[in-house]
Amino acid sequence: MSRSAHPAGPRHGDVLPEGHYTAPPADLNGLDPRVWARTVRRGDEGAVTVGGLDVRELAEEFGTPAYVLDETDFRARCRAWREAFGPGADVFYAGKAFLSRAVVRWLHEEGLNLDVCSGGELATALAAGMPAERIALHGNNKSTEEITRAVEAGVGRIVLDSYQEIARVAHIAKGLGRRQPVQIRVTVGVEAHTHEFIATAHEDQKFGLALAGGSSHPETGGGPAAEAVRRVLMLDSLELTGIHSHIGSQIFDMAGFEVSARRVVGLLSQIRDEHGVELPEIDLGGGLGIAYTPEDDPSEPHEIAKRLGDIVARECEAAGLAVPRLSVEPGRAIVGPTAFTLYEVGTIKELEGLRTYVSVDGGMSDNIRTALYDAEYSVALVSRASDAPPMLSRVVGKHCESGDIVVRDAFLPADLAPGDLLAVPATGAYCRSMASNYNHALRPPVVAVADGQARTIVRRETEEDLLRLDVG
Ligand SMILES: *Cc1c(COP(=O)(O)O)cnc(C)c1O
């Protein structure tokens, strides 16, 4: 690799470190609509606005770091998913991506259902008035308390994940005099990632019950999944409504869903043959990808709906089954693109011949994805426009950890200075929900903006909050 210094100095972007594959963008002030929330613009003065509000004013009012969420975009994405799938299907928003009471109300108003996977998420959903029948409870180790709360509330679906759980939910439902609708989560032997999938993946994971196993071929299913079906069908307090499969995350290639749908439908036809029942539902999970950088090219909801609908219809026709009601569970694809994290630059360190380290006032406590998954993000200077040349940068946080990286490789204007505001787009999913108090960081607020109004929907933590947990 060439680390030869650029004659104009290392702050100039044409000296690329090994493995860096993109050239500086043509316009450092540009805001690519693929990665920025719908109402984000660069205003006349050069500063960025969202929902008609200047980010400098948002920083002034709410402080930094802060997650800024474009409510207009969130609702538009909900509607796009709802309309794409139509009245014959259900869209469950995966609450683990980001959940708050305001978000639950938006989902309710926009006609979406909600996946929860813990007592805390269930409590949030119920507190915000989501009708219980539109809630699904997930998880590979739901506690007795969580199951009891869900059955008592009357959740529309519990997704069963183990033999023990079948017995546990049946026992609790029976005790409460209920017949609880359930699905069985199966592992179909497909593992899907961004650009590729493996159709013969080992079922070496904690979730679900394997289709494969026993002496049967994976397409027909003779393994733990079929055994789970037999057990559930014998229990009066459980109503088996369908089969559930979730194959991965940040997926762009739909081919993995095709194999998954074929295998799930294969199980439905085996259940019909063996038990004489046609289950009315299938759920193909979530995992649809979003653009974190302009190189990513996700599909639109209507394309996804058409692909999935066609696959299921074709497989059912081949198996001679009526087409079941389909559900999907996008989390990231709804909330991910709707928010950005607003940071203030604190220090700037130029490492000659390498890159420039730009330290912001947050880091791995508000975005663990870069450290945890090697995730890629983009970043822009948002408090002003700049005509300065590009500077190869690494945006890092303020934590005591050298892996505390927010954006590994980015180009920022070479005149960047302390006090400037940076924004990292596409941080709506799995950032606030995975935030930590590492170094006793105070978790940032989530500020929702719409039509020229901003309001806190999750407030910033305070030192008082920290000390309240620390009972001394
Ligand atoms: C995580 C998860 C989802 C949502 O995944 P996204 O990548 O956010 O779309 C959906 N269903 C299940 C069962 C999950 O575990």
The ligand as a MOL file (V3000), in Angstrom:
LIG
                    3D

  0  0  0     0  0            999 V3000
M  V30 BEGIN CTAB
M  V30 COUNTS 15 15 0 0 0
M  V30 BEGIN ATOM
M  V30 1 C -34.3260 -8.7180 14.9690 0
M  V30 2 C -35.5330 -9.3510 14.4620 0
M  V30 3 C -36.3050 -8.6970 13.5070 0
M  V30 4 C -35.9600 -7.3670 12.9280 0
M  V30 5 O -34.7490 -7.3580 12.2440 0
M  V30 6 P -34.3480 -6.0620 11.3780 0
M  V30 7 O -33.0040 -6.4140 10.8580 0
M  V30 8 O -34.3180 -4.9040 12.2990 0
M  V30 9 O -35.3950 -5.9150 10.3280 0
M  V30 10 C -37.4670 -9.3100 13.0830 0
M  V30 11 N -37.8440 -10.5160 13.5780 0
M  V30 12 C -37.1200 -11.1540 14.5050 0
M  V30 13 C -37.5960 -12.4530 15.0090 0
M  V30 14 C -35.9430 -10.6100 14.9760 0
M  V30 15 O -35.2230 -11.2590 15.8860 0
M  V30 END ATOM
M  V30 BEGIN BOND
M  V30 1 1 1 2
M  V30 2 1 2 3
M  V30 3 2 2 14
M  V30 4 1 3 4
M  V30 5 2 3 10
M  V30 6 1 4 5
M  V30 7 1 5 6
M  V30 8 2 6 7
M  V30 9 1 6 8
M  V30 10 1 6 9
M  V30 11 1 10 11
M  V30 12 2 11 12
M  V30 13 1 12 13
M  V30 14 1 12 14
M  V30 15 1 14 15
M  V30 END BOND
M  V30 END CTAB
M  END
